[in-house]
Amino acid sequence: MNEKTLLQIAKDYGSPVYVYDAHKMEDQYNRLTAAFSKVNKLKINYAAKALTNISVLKFINKLGAGLDTVSIQEVRLGLHAGFVPEKIIYTPNGVSLEEIEEVAKLGVQINIDNLSILEQFGTKHPNTPVCIRINPHIMAGGNTNISVGHIDSKFGISIHQTPLLLRIVKNTKMTINGIHMHTGSDILDIGVFLYASEILFDVARQFEGLEFIDFGSGFKVPYKENDIETNIEELGEKLTERFHKFCKNYGKEVTLAFEPGKFIVSESGYFLTSVNAIKQTTSTVFAQIDTGFNHLIRPMLYGSQHAIENISNPNGKQRFYSVVGYICETDTFANNQRINEITEGDILAFKNAGAYCFMMASNYNSRFRPAEVLWYNNNAHLVRKREVFEDLTKNQILIDL
Ligand SMILES: *Cc1c(COP(=O)(O)O)cnc(C)c1O
């Protein structure tokens, strides 16, 4: 999307506003399927939690993808957006048996990552096919908050517990149709990922009647020029080779599944904000914008660095700014960063604002959550209204005092 289009959207829908380019999502989806084109049965389940707007879900359904969900509410949103239950997989962590049963009743594929729950579910529903989330204990993540493979992680069933896992399956006579892993975000080293996949194959071999193997996600996308990213094409080539070998030994062609979130939507997103004020202190020039960690918390939560461009002055001279929010706490988006000269009222665009951005927005400081716009077929479509004052009060009850 070009600057002119983004500026027009900020003008038409106000700021701050999230904008998503559907065509970029499509490109990423096609890139991933192309990288694994030699796999006959490939399934891409988009991880809904990255960006769950129902129009985005509808678009992704149209692309042919399935849906990866982590809560019954995400399952319901997926169904609402048009996904059939057979195309949804549910990979919760730490939820109740009751919720898992409720989702299974909807016809959605269940993925269980807890032996206690597995035993209870298998005892009650031996005929409902279940996928098992394995923890191969591989640290693939770039940040401890999103690395889920280490030994004390709460995610998955440890490979060291495979004997107990097999015993539970045998005792309950339950049906296991898939093996899954998701080692955490940001795969920087394909070798590490392939190593984890070998561990998963070893576990998979011990189960009969598998229909799929799910490698989760963690594809790293670039956040700035020349940034490291997962080489999907190389991964495709190398994993495909190993997968074919597995299927041959296993004696059956199973489905290869992935569940990318960030890879599909991160780069499609722009967060457009407006500069309220420029403030100089003894050491710093601040650009103070009309948002804060209430709308975009990744920089504060994960130290993520979203590139920021002044789209109101694309050819301006570059100067150093610290871009900060309006929240009454420290909320620094960028520290002493080169940005084209900023004037009050300019529109700053944050890049990579598609994944885990709007979804983590809150009403802190009693601000309204922003609008969302989907750019599709060369047109801007409002897909979520900006909140209004009534949204702040609608669930509250003013009591008589
Ligand atoms: C969050 C999540 C994903 C998506 O991860 P990305 O890094 O956004 O691709 C996939 N699978 C599971 C189980 C998840 O929890």
The ligand as a MOL file (V3000), in Angstrom:
LIG
                    3D

  0  0  0     0  0            999 V3000
M  V30 BEGIN CTAB
M  V30 COUNTS 15 15 0 0 0
M  V30 BEGIN ATOM
M  V30 1 C 0.0930 -18.3800 18.5430 0
M  V30 2 C 0.1170 -19.7110 17.9530 0
M  V30 3 C 0.4590 -19.8880 16.5980 0
M  V30 4 C 0.8660 -18.7610 15.7020 0
M  V30 5 O 2.1670 -18.2970 15.9280 0
M  V30 6 P 2.8170 -17.1860 14.9830 0
M  V30 7 O 4.1530 -16.9280 15.5560 0
M  V30 8 O 1.9440 -15.9890 14.9970 0
M  V30 9 O 2.8720 -17.7440 13.6140 0
M  V30 10 C 0.4060 -21.1730 16.0980 0
M  V30 11 N 0.0570 -22.2170 16.8830 0
M  V30 12 C -0.2740 -22.0790 18.1800 0
M  V30 13 C -0.6720 -23.2690 18.9580 0
M  V30 14 C -0.2500 -20.8250 18.7490 0
M  V30 15 O -0.5720 -20.7010 20.0460 0
M  V30 END ATOM
M  V30 BEGIN BOND
M  V30 1 1 1 2
M  V30 2 1 2 3
M  V30 3 2 2 14
M  V30 4 1 3 4
M  V30 5 2 3 10
M  V30 6 1 4 5
M  V30 7 1 5 6
M  V30 8 2 6 7
M  V30 9 1 6 8
M  V30 10 1 6 9
M  V30 11 1 10 11
M  V30 12 2 11 12
M  V30 13 1 12 13
M  V30 14 1 12 14
M  V30 15 1 14 15
M  V30 END BOND
M  V30 END CTAB
M  END
